Amino acid sequence: MIYCVVPPELEEELYAKLVEYYKDNPNVEVIIDRRAGADRRQGKPDPEFVEKRQTRDRRRARIPGTFPDTDLSE
């Protein structure tokens, strides 16, 4: 799938034209960019986000119990 992203400032001018242009191509979807807020990829994170962030260990838990001894001398 290919997404043709239209900025909100150009929605009125481009959205209808692009939908019409790509109507016969099922691999293209025209969408309007509705993201808002700070870009969290650059610089220091916003203090509001630092307080909400949770770090979890997603590794699979080990099976409880012990393993039997093995004799490797044979």
DSSP file (Angstrom, degrees, kcal/mol; ACC not computed):
  #  RESIDUE AA STRUCTURE BP1 BP2  ACC     N-H-->O    O-->H-N    N-H-->O    O-->H-N    TCO  KAPPA ALPHA  PHI   PSI    X-CA   Y-CA   Z-CA
    1    1 A M              0   0    0      0, 0.0     2,-0.5     0, 0.0    27,-0.2   0.000 360.0 360.0 360.0 135.2    0.0    0.0    0.0
    2    2 A I  E     -a   28   0A   0     25,-3.5    27,-2.9     2,-0.0     2,-0.6  -0.950 360.0-152.2-111.2 128.8    1.2    3.5   -0.9
    3    3 A Y  E     -a   29   0A   0     -2,-0.5     2,-0.8    25,-0.2    27,-0.2  -0.899   2.9-157.8-104.4 124.5    0.0    6.4    1.1
    4    4 A C  E     -a   30   0A   0     25,-2.6    27,-2.5    -2,-0.6     2,-0.5  -0.892  19.4-155.9 -97.8 106.8   -0.2    9.8   -0.5
    5    5 A V  E     -a   31   0A   0     -2,-0.8    27,-0.2    25,-0.2    25,-0.1  -0.752   6.7-162.1 -96.0 124.7   -0.1   12.2    2.5
    6    6 A V  E     -a   32   0A   0     25,-2.8    27,-2.7    -2,-0.5     5,-0.1  -0.897  20.6-124.9-105.0 127.1   -1.6   15.6    2.0
    7    7 A P    >   -     0   0    0      0, 0.0     3,-1.6     0, 0.0     4,-0.3  -0.407  23.9-117.3 -67.9 148.8   -0.7   18.3    4.5
    8    8 A P  G >  S+     0   0    0      0, 0.0     3,-1.0     0, 0.0     4,-0.4   0.806 112.6  62.7 -58.9 -28.9   -3.7   20.0    6.2
    9    9 A E  G 3  S+     0   0    0      1,-0.2     4,-0.2     2,-0.1     3,-0.2   0.795 110.9  38.4 -66.3 -26.1   -2.8   23.4    4.6
   10   10 A L  G <>>S+     0   0    0     -3,-1.6     4,-2.9     1,-0.1     5,-0.6   0.257  84.1 107.4-107.6  11.7   -3.3   22.0    1.1
   11   11 A E  H <>5S+     0   0    0     -3,-1.0     4,-1.6    -4,-0.3     5,-0.5   0.926  80.6  46.0 -57.1 -50.3   -6.3   19.8    1.8
   12   12 A E  H  45S+     0   0    0     -4,-0.4    -1,-0.2     1,-0.2     4,-0.2   0.860 119.5  41.5 -62.7 -35.6   -8.9   22.0    0.0
   13   13 A E  H  45S+     0   0    0     -4,-0.2     4,-0.2     1,-0.1    -2,-0.2   0.879 129.7  18.4 -81.7 -39.1   -6.6   22.4   -3.0
   14   14 A L  H  X5S+     0   0    0     -4,-2.9     4,-2.7     2,-0.1     5,-0.3   0.772 100.4  77.9-108.8 -30.3   -5.2   18.9   -3.5
   15   15 A Y  H  X<S+     0   0    0     -4,-1.6     4,-2.4    -5,-0.6     5,-0.2   0.914 100.1  41.8 -56.7 -53.5   -7.2   16.2   -1.7
   16   16 A A  H  > S+     0   0    0     -5,-0.5     4,-2.0     1,-0.2    -1,-0.2   0.883 115.6  51.4 -62.4 -38.8  -10.1   15.8   -4.2
   17   17 A K  H  > S+     0   0    0     -4,-0.2     4,-2.3     2,-0.2    -1,-0.2   0.916 112.0  45.8 -64.4 -43.3   -7.7   16.0   -7.2
   18   18 A L  H  X S+     0   0    0     -4,-2.7     4,-2.4     2,-0.2    -2,-0.2   0.879 110.5  52.8 -70.4 -37.6   -5.4   13.3   -5.8
   19   19 A V  H  < S+     0   0    0     -4,-2.4     4,-0.4    -5,-0.3    -1,-0.2   0.926 112.7  45.7 -61.1 -43.6   -8.3   11.0   -4.9
   20   20 A E  H >< S+     0   0    0     -4,-2.0     3,-0.8    -5,-0.2     4,-0.3   0.902 112.4  51.1 -64.7 -41.3   -9.7   11.4   -8.4
   21   21 A Y  H 3< S+     0   0    0     -4,-2.3     3,-0.4     1,-0.2    -2,-0.2   0.890 118.7  35.7 -64.3 -41.0   -6.2   10.8  -10.0
   22   22 A Y  T >< S+     0   0    0     -4,-2.4     3,-1.6     1,-0.2     6,-0.3   0.251  82.9 109.5 -98.2  11.9   -5.6    7.6   -8.0
   23   23 A K  T <  S+     0   0    0     -3,-0.8    -1,-0.2    -4,-0.4    -2,-0.1   0.796  81.0  47.8 -61.4 -29.1   -9.1    6.2   -8.0
   24   24 A D  T 3  S+     0   0    0     -3,-0.4    -1,-0.3    -4,-0.3    -2,-0.1   0.472  96.2  81.1 -90.7  -2.1   -8.2    3.4  -10.4
   25   25 A N    X   -     0   0    0     -3,-1.6     3,-1.5     1,-0.1    -1,-0.1  -0.883  57.2-170.9-107.1 105.0   -5.1    2.4   -8.5
   26   26 A P  T 3  S+     0   0    0      0, 0.0    -1,-0.1     0, 0.0    -3,-0.0   0.615  82.6  65.4 -71.1  -9.5   -6.0    0.1   -5.5
   27   27 A N  T 3  S+     0   0    0    -26,-0.1   -25,-3.5    -5,-0.0     2,-0.5   0.475  92.3  72.0 -90.0  -1.7   -2.4    0.3   -4.2
   28   28 A V  E <   -a    2   0A   0     -3,-1.5     2,-0.4    -6,-0.3   -25,-0.2  -0.954  56.7-176.0-119.4 130.5   -2.6    4.0   -3.4
   29   29 A E  E     -a    3   0A   0    -27,-2.9   -25,-2.6    -2,-0.5     2,-0.5  -0.992  16.9-144.6-124.6 128.3   -4.6    5.6   -0.6
   30   30 A V  E     +a    4   0A   0     -2,-0.4     2,-0.3   -27,-0.2   -25,-0.2  -0.797  27.5 173.2 -92.9 125.5   -4.8    9.4   -0.3
   31   31 A I  E     -a    5   0A   0    -27,-2.5   -25,-2.8    -2,-0.5     2,-0.5  -0.900  30.1-123.3-130.9 160.3   -4.9   10.6    3.4
   32   32 A I  E     -a    6   0A   0     -2,-0.3     2,-0.6   -27,-0.2   -27,-0.1  -0.891  30.2-118.5-104.9 131.8   -4.7   13.9    5.2
   33   33 A D        +     0   0    0    -27,-2.7   -28,-0.0    -2,-0.5     0, 0.0  -0.561  38.4 168.7 -71.1 115.6   -2.0   14.4    7.8
   34   34 A R        +     0   0    0     -2,-0.6    -1,-0.2   -27,-0.1     2,-0.0   0.209  26.0 133.9-114.0  13.2   -3.8   15.0   11.1
   35   35 A R        +     0   0    0      2,-0.0     2,-0.3     1,-0.0    -2,-0.0  -0.348  29.1 177.2 -65.3 145.3   -0.8   14.7   13.4
   36   36 A A        +     0   0    0      2,-0.1     2,-0.1    -2,-0.0    -2,-0.1  -0.963  31.3  45.0-143.6 159.2   -0.5   17.4   16.0
   37   37 A G  S    S-     0   0    0     -2,-0.3     2,-0.1     2,-0.1    -2,-0.0  -0.409  91.1 -27.3 100.9-177.8    1.8   18.2   18.9
   38   38 A A        -     0   0    0     -2,-0.1     2,-0.8     1,-0.1    -2,-0.1  -0.374  59.5-114.3 -74.2 148.6    5.6   18.2   19.3
   39   39 A D    >   -     0   0    0      1,-0.1     3,-0.8    -2,-0.1    -1,-0.1  -0.761  28.1-166.3 -81.6 112.8    7.8   16.0   17.2
   40   40 A R  T 3  S+     0   0    0     -2,-0.8    -1,-0.1     1,-0.2    -2,-0.0   0.438  71.4  79.8 -85.5   1.2    9.2   13.6   19.9
   41   41 A R  T 3  S+     0   0    0      4,-0.0     2,-0.4     3,-0.0    -1,-0.2   0.705  88.4  59.2 -79.8 -18.8   12.0   12.2   17.6
   42   42 A Q  S <  S-     0   0    0     -3,-0.8    -3,-0.0     2,-0.1     0, 0.0  -0.856 100.9 -17.2-117.9 145.1   14.4   15.2   18.1
   43   43 A G  S    S-     0   0    0     -2,-0.4     0, 0.0     2,-0.0     0, 0.0  -0.115 105.6 -15.9  68.3-161.3   15.9   16.8   21.2
   44   44 A K  S    S-     0   0    0      1,-0.1    -2,-0.1     0, 0.0     2,-0.0  -0.541  76.0-108.7 -79.3 143.0   14.9   16.2   24.8
   45   45 A P        -     0   0    0      0, 0.0    -1,-0.1     0, 0.0    -5,-0.1  -0.346  39.6 -93.5 -69.6 153.3   11.4   14.7   25.4
   46   46 A D    >>  -     0   0    0      1,-0.1     4,-1.7    -8,-0.0     3,-1.0  -0.433  31.9-124.9 -62.4 135.1    8.7   16.8   26.7
   47   47 A P  H 3> S+     0   0    0      0, 0.0     4,-1.7     0, 0.0     5,-0.2   0.813 110.4  61.9 -55.5 -29.8    8.5   16.5   30.6
   48   48 A E  H 3> S+     0   0    0      1,-0.2     4,-1.0     2,-0.2    -2,-0.0   0.897 106.6  43.7 -62.4 -40.0    4.9   15.5   30.3
   49   49 A F  H <> S+     0   0    0     -3,-1.0     4,-1.5     2,-0.2    -1,-0.2   0.842 107.1  59.6 -74.8 -33.6    5.8   12.4   28.2
   50   50 A V  H  < S+     0   0    0     -4,-1.7     3,-0.2     1,-0.2    -1,-0.2   0.900 105.7  49.1 -62.2 -39.9    8.7   11.5   30.5
   51   51 A E  H  < S+     0   0    0     -4,-1.7    -1,-0.2     1,-0.2    -2,-0.2   0.831 114.1  45.3 -68.5 -32.1    6.4   11.2   33.5
   52   52 A K  H  < S+     0   0    0     -4,-1.0    -1,-0.2    -5,-0.2    -2,-0.2   0.667  88.0 107.5 -85.8 -17.7    3.9    9.0   31.5
   53   53 A R     <  -     0   0    0     -4,-1.5     2,-0.4    -3,-0.2    -3,-0.0  -0.385  49.4-165.8 -71.3 136.1    6.5    6.6   30.0
   54   54 A Q        -     0   0    0     -2,-0.1     2,-0.6     2,-0.0    -2,-0.0  -0.981   8.0-152.9-121.7 130.9    6.7    3.1   31.3
   55   55 A T        -     0   0    0     -2,-0.4     2,-0.3     2,-0.0    -2,-0.0  -0.905  20.4-177.8-103.3 125.8    9.5    0.8   30.6
   56   56 A R        -     0   0    0     -2,-0.6     2,-0.8     2,-0.0    -2,-0.0  -0.895  31.0-122.3-123.3 152.6    8.6   -2.9   30.7
   57   57 A D        -     0   0    0     -2,-0.3    -2,-0.0     1,-0.1     0, 0.0  -0.846  27.2-178.2 -91.7 112.1   10.6   -6.1   30.2
   58   58 A R        +     0   0    0     -2,-0.8    -1,-0.1     2,-0.1     3,-0.1   0.354  39.3 120.7 -96.3   5.9    8.9   -7.9   27.4
   59   59 A R  S    S-     0   0    0      1,-0.1     2,-0.1     3,-0.0    -2,-0.1  -0.369  76.5 -94.3 -68.8 151.7   11.1  -10.9   27.4
   60   60 A R        -     0   0    0      1,-0.1    -1,-0.1    -2,-0.0     2,-0.1  -0.419  43.6-112.8 -65.6 135.6    9.4  -14.2   28.0
   61   61 A A        -     0   0    0     -2,-0.1    -1,-0.1     1,-0.1     2,-0.1  -0.413  33.2-110.8 -69.6 144.8    9.4  -15.3   31.7
   62   62 A R        -     0   0    0      1,-0.1    -1,-0.1    -2,-0.1     3,-0.0  -0.402  36.6 -96.6 -73.8 153.8   11.5  -18.3   32.5
   63   63 A I        -     0   0    0     -2,-0.1    -1,-0.1     1,-0.1     2,-0.0  -0.528  45.1-115.3 -69.4 131.3    9.8  -21.5   33.6
   64   64 A P  S    S+     0   0    0      0, 0.0     2,-0.2     0, 0.0    -1,-0.1  -0.363  75.3  45.7 -69.3 149.7    9.7  -21.7   37.4
   65   65 A G  S    S-     0   0    0     -3,-0.0     2,-0.3    -2,-0.0    -3,-0.0  -0.682  85.1 -70.2 117.0-170.7   11.7  -24.5   39.0
   66   66 A T        -     0   0    0     -2,-0.2     0, 0.0     0, 0.0     0, 0.0  -0.805  36.5-116.0-121.7 162.7   15.2  -26.0   38.6
   67   67 A F        -     0   0    0     -2,-0.3     3,-0.1     1,-0.1    -2,-0.0  -0.749  36.8-107.0 -95.6 145.2   16.8  -28.1   35.9
   68   68 A P        -     0   0    0      0, 0.0     2,-0.1     0, 0.0    -1,-0.1  -0.371  40.0 -99.5 -69.2 151.9   18.0  -31.6   36.7
   69   69 A D        -     0   0    0     -2,-0.0     2,-0.4     1,-0.0     0, 0.0  -0.408  36.3-149.2 -66.7 145.6   21.7  -32.2   37.1
   70   70 A T        -     0   0    0     -2,-0.1     2,-0.8    -3,-0.1    -1,-0.0  -0.951   7.0-139.4-119.4 142.3   23.5  -33.7   34.1
   71   71 A D        +     0   0    0     -2,-0.4     3,-0.4     1,-0.1    -2,-0.0  -0.877  21.5 175.8-101.3 110.0   26.5  -36.0   34.2
   72   72 A L        +     0   0    0     -2,-0.8    -1,-0.1     1,-0.2    -2,-0.0   0.407  58.4  90.6 -93.7   1.8   28.8  -35.0   31.4
   73   73 A S              0   0    0      1,-0.2    -1,-0.2     0, 0.0    -2,-0.0   0.677 360.0 360.0 -75.5 -16.4   31.6  -37.5   32.3
   74   74 A E              0   0    0     -3,-0.4    -1,-0.2     0, 0.0    -2,-0.1   0.461 360.0 360.0 -81.4 360.0   30.3  -40.3   30.1
